[in-house]
Amino acid sequence: MAEPNDFKLIREIVAAGGSKYTSVNVDRSGYQRLVDLGWLNAFSTNISDVHYQVTERGKAAAARS
């Protein structure tokens, strides 16, 4: 079940171009929630970095919130 912070985060990512790159020691729990909801895809670029890409489902969630 999506929470208000999930909608806020997905709107921010969509507004920033639809992707987010995280590196090193970043709390990724918010991003992982969006992956679990099917709103983001996660791609590990190396052991400490992850690139997230908004899915069509994520774009729809951002638009309706």
N, C-alpha and C positions, 0 to 999 in steps of 0.2 A: 504494500500500500504506500503510495507516494505521500510525502509530507511537504509542508510549505517550503522548507529549505531546499528540497529536491527541485521544486519548480524554479526557485530563485537561481540556483546554480545552473540548471539547464538553460535558462534564459540568458545568463551571463555568458555561457560558452557559445551559444548560438550567436549572440550579439558580437562576440569577438571573432567571428568567422567560422565557427563550427568545430573547432578543435582546440585541444589544450595539451600542452607538454609539461610533464612534471619530472623533476630530477632530484636525485639524492634523497635526503631525509624529509620528505613531505608527507603529511597525513593524507592518505588517499582514500580514507573511509567514505567521504562524500562522493567521490568519483566512482568508487566501487558500488555504492548504492545505485547510482545511475546505470552502471553496467548491469547490475542485477535486475533493474527495471526494464532493461532492453533499450535504454535511451542513449547509451554510449557503447562504442566498441573500444577495447583496450588492446594496444600493441606494445609489447615490451621491446624497447630498442637496445637495451643492455641490462645488466643485473640491477641497476638502480634507477633507470629512467623508463617512463611509460608515456606513450602518446595516446590520447583519447580522441575519438572522432564521433560526432553526433550522428545517430541513425535517423531514419525517416520517422520512426516512432518518437524519438527525442525531439525532432523538429515539430511534430504535431503537439507534443506535450508543452513545449515552449509557447506555441501559438495559442493554445487554449487556456493558458494560465494567466 
